[in-house]
């Protein structure tokens, strides 16, 4: 079931609440003052907090405010426990971020109902958050290859370039495309061309570190960003990828195909690279040079 933190300086109230909630199958953690409650919330990561309003040293309002200011605890739902019947006191707690309140001495059925409502709402919120995360991830991906798309590539590159410049770190960009890809489409059809692109996407994913990222830049062109990678490192990555593709068999139902790629590498810091746009432009110039020099090769921007 759920982990519930009860913050109340009254041992009797805390014991009664713990008994009721434990019978419902919940794990209950007790804290006898506001400071201990804040610490327990950070260390125990409860699913719900029952928080007394009136406590010495640090009252429930201060605890609630502290919980909402901390990233690790701000999403935990809070039910205020109060013996004060004044609407203004309840409103103040709700304004600080509490989601509900129970008046002491509380009815067992009411406490259970209000706890169950907040736990259910928390569960629904977490499901919604996960769905939104999945939608954001889909929006950033190329549907055919599973790699990131052109838009996300530039968004992420801008962030990474600023970080590399600020902390004086190396950052490399690799642009690559499939040699003579138009011939595959013209000879075997676009369906086979899609298989080639999808297979290359998988090879690229298998070739990079978790800290790097790759994108389908457009058409048959792909882009990689390598963190903490100087020029020799980036050239080695590009050459290893070139060899992997050269030795890879691309299969559709009728054919076994072999493809090659040309790659261009650019690395920051470089006297001609001062922004994200320029590192892509320099990698593109190196890619053009690779094509001029016979394709199926790696060139770097000098």
C-alpha positions in Angstrom: 0.0 0.0 0.0 1.2 3.5 0.8 3.9 5.1 3.0 2.3 7.7 5.1 4.1 10.2 7.3 2.3 11.6 10.3 3.7 14.8 11.8 2.0 15.6 15.1 3.4 16.4 18.6 0.4 14.6 20.2 1.4 11.0 20.9 -2.2 10.1 21.4 -3.4 11.5 18.1 -0.4 10.1 16.2 -1.0 6.6 17.7 -4.7 6.7 16.9 -4.1 7.7 13.3 -1.3 5.1 12.9 -3.6 2.4 14.2 -6.4 3.3 11.8 -4.1 3.5 8.8 -2.0 0.5 9.6 -5.2 -1.6 9.7 -5.8 -0.4 6.1 -2.4 -1.9 5.1 -0.4 1.3 5.0 3.1 1.8 6.3 3.1 4.6 8.8 6.1 6.8 9.9 5.8 9.1 12.9 7.5 12.5 13.5 6.9 14.3 16.8 7.7 17.9 15.6 8.0 20.0 12.5 11.7 19.8 12.0 11.7 16.0 12.4 8.8 15.9 9.9 10.8 17.9 7.3 13.7 15.5 7.7 11.6 12.4 7.5 9.8 13.7 4.4 13.2 14.1 2.6 14.7 10.8 3.8 11.6 8.5 3.7 9.9 9.8 0.6 6.3 9.2 1.8 3.3 9.0 -0.5 1.2 11.2 1.8 1.8 13.5 4.8 -0.7 14.1 7.6 0.5 17.4 9.1 -0.7 18.9 12.4 -1.1 22.6 12.3 -0.3 23.5 15.9 3.1 22.4 17.1 5.9 24.1 19.1 9.0 25.5 17.5 7.8 25.0 13.9 4.1 24.9 13.3 2.3 23.1 10.4 2.2 26.2 8.2 6.0 26.5 8.3 6.5 22.8 7.7 4.1 23.0 4.7 5.9 25.9 3.3 9.3 24.2 3.7 8.0 21.0 2.0 6.7 23.0 -1.0 10.0 24.9 -1.4 12.1 21.6 -1.6 12.2 19.9 -5.0 12.3 16.4 -3.4 9.2 17.0 -1.3 7.1 19.6 -3.1 4.9 17.0 -4.9 4.0 15.0 -1.8 0.3 15.6 -1.0 -0.5 17.0 2.4 -3.6 16.7 4.6 -3.7 19.1 7.5 -4.7 17.9 10.9 -6.4 20.7 12.8 -8.4 21.2 16.0 -9.1 24.8 15.0 -12.5 25.2 13.3 -11.9 28.7 12.0 -12.2 28.8 8.2 -9.3 31.3 7.9 -6.9 28.7 9.5 -8.0 26.1 7.0 -7.8 28.5 4.0 -4.2 29.5 5.1 -3.1 25.8 5.0 -4.7 25.2 1.6 -3.1 28.4 0.2 0.3 27.1 1.4 -0.1 23.9 -0.6 -2.1 21.5 1.5 -4.7 19.6 -0.5 -7.2 18.8 2.3 -7.8 18.9 6.1 -9.2 16.7 8.8 -10.6 18.2 12.0 -9.4 16.6 15.3 -10.6 14.5 17.0 -11.3 12.9 13.6 -13.8 10.2 12.6 -12.1 7.0 11.5 -14.2 6.7 8.4 -13.6 10.3 7.3 -9.8 10.0 7.8 -9.7 6.8 5.7 -11.8 8.3 3.0 -9.8 11.5 2.8 -6.5 9.6 2.7 -7.8 7.2 0.0 -8.9 10.2 -2.1 -5.5 11.8 -2.0 -3.6 8.6 -2.6 -5.9 7.9 -5.6 -5.3 11.5 -7.0 -1.6 11.0 -6.5 -1.7 7.8 -8.5 -3.6 9.4 -11.3 -1.2 12.4 -11.3 1.8 10.1 -11.6 0.1 8.2 -14.5 -0.6 11.5 -16.3 3.0 12.6 -15.7 4.3 9.4 -17.3 2.0 9.7 -20.3 3.1 13.3 -20.8 6.8 12.2 -20.6 6.1 9.5 -23.2 4.4 12.1 -25.5 7.3 14.5 -25.1 9.7 11.7 -26.0 7.7 10.7 -29.0 7.6 14.3 -30.2 11.4 14.4 -30.0 11.9 11.2 -32.0 12.1 10.4 -35.7 9.4 7.8 -36.4 11.4 5.7 -38.8 14.8 5.3 -37.1 13.9 5.9 -33.4 16.7 8.5 -33.2 16.1 12.1 -32.1 14.7 14.4 -34.8 16.1 17.6 -36.4 14.4 20.0 -34.0 15.5 18.2 -30.9 19.0 17.9 -32.2 19.4 21.7 -32.5 17.7 22.3 -29.1 20.0 19.9 -27.3 23.1 21.0 -29.2 22.5 24.6 -28.2 22.4 23.6 -24.5 25.4 21.3 -24.8 27.5 23.9 -26.7 26.8 26.6 -24.1 27.8 24.2 -21.3 31.0 23.1 -23.2 32.0 26.8 -23.7 31.3 27.7 -20.1 33.2 24.9 -18.6 35.9 24.7 -21.3 35.0 21.1 -22.3 35.4 19.4 -25.6 32.4 18.9 -27.8 32.4 17.1 -31.2 29.7 17.0 -33.9 29.6 14.3 -36.6 27.5 14.6 -39.7 27.1 11.6 -42.0 25.0 10.4 -44.9 24.5 7.3 -46.9 26.6 7.1 -50.1 24.5 7.0 -53.3 21.3 6.5 -51.3 19.2 7.7 -54.2 20.3 4.6 -56.1 18.8 2.4 -53.4 15.4 4.1 -53.7 15.5 4.2 -57.5 16.6 0.5 -57.8 14.8 -1.2 -55.0 12.0 1.2 -54.0 11.3 3.5 -51.1 10.3 0.6 -48.8 13.8 -0.9 -49.1 15.2 2.6 -48.6 13.3 2.9 -45.3 14.8 -0.4 -44.2 18.3 0.9 -45.0 17.6 4.1 -42.9 16.1 2.1 -40.0 19.0 -0.3 -40.0 21.5 2.5 -40.0 19.7 4.1 -37.1 20.1 0.9 -35.1 23.8 0.7 -35.9 24.3 4.3 -34.8 22.5 3.6 -31.5 24.7 0.6 -30.9 27.9 2.6 -31.6 27.6 5.6 -29.2 27.9 6.0 -25.4 24.8 6.7 -23.3 26.1 10.2 -22.7 26.2 11.0 -26.5 23.1 11.5 -28.7 22.3 10.9 -32.3 19.6 12.3 -34.6 18.2 11.8 -38.0 19.2 15.2 -39.4 17.1 14.9 -42.6 16.6 12.4 -45.4 19.6 10.1 -45.4 21.7 12.4 -43.3 22.4 11.8 -39.6 24.1 13.8 -36.8 25.9 12.8 -33.6 27.0 14.9 -30.7 29.8 13.5 -28.5 30.3 14.9 -25.0 33.8 15.4 -23.6 35.2 14.2 -27.0 38.3 15.8 -28.5 39.1 15.6 -32.2 41.1 12.3 -32.0 38.3 10.7 -30.0 35.6 11.9 -32.4 37.6 10.7 -35.4 38.0 7.2 -33.8 34.2 7.1 -33.1 33.4 8.1 -36.7 35.9 5.6 -38.2 34.5 2.8 -36.0 31.0 3.7 -37.1 32.1 3.8 -40.8 33.5 0.3 -40.5 30.4 -1.1 -38.7 28.2 0.2 -41.5 30.5 -1.1 -44.2 30.4 -4.6 -42.7 26.7 -4.5 -42.0 24.2 -6.5 -44.1 20.9 -4.8 -44.8 18.2 -7.3 -45.4 14.7 -6.9 -46.9 12.6 -9.8 -48.1 14.3 -10.0 -51.5 17.8 -8.6 -51.1 20.9 -8.5 -49.0 22.4 -5.0 -49.4 25.6 -3.4 -48.3 25.9 0.4 -47.8 28.6 2.8 -46.9 28.6 6.2 -45.3 30.7 9.4 -45.5 31.4 11.3 -42.3 32.5 14.8 -41.4 33.8 15.7 -37.9 34.1 19.1 -36.2 35.3 19.7 -32.7 35.0 22.6 -30.2 37.1 24.4 -29.1 38.3 25.7 -32.5 39.1 29.2 -33.6 36.4 29.1 -36.3 33.7 27.7 -34.0 32.0 30.0 -31.5 28.4 28.9 -31.6 26.3 25.8 -32.2 25.5 26.8 -35.8 29.1 27.0 -36.7 30.0 23.6 -35.4 27.3 22.0 -37.6 28.5 24.1 -40.6 32.1 22.9 -40.0 31.1 19.3 -39.7 29.1 19.7 -43.0 32.1 21.1 -44.7 34.1 18.1 -43.6 31.4 15.8 -44.8 31.4 17.5 -48.2 35.2 16.9 -48.3 34.7 13.2 -47.6 32.4 13.0 -50.5 34.8 14.8 -52.8 37.6 12.5 -51.8 35.8 9.3 -52.8 33.1 8.7 -50.1 33.1 5.9 -47.6 35.6 7.8 -45.5 36.0 10.2 -42.5 37.2 13.8 -42.8 37.6 16.4 -40.1 37.4 20.1 -40.1 41.0 21.5 -39.7 
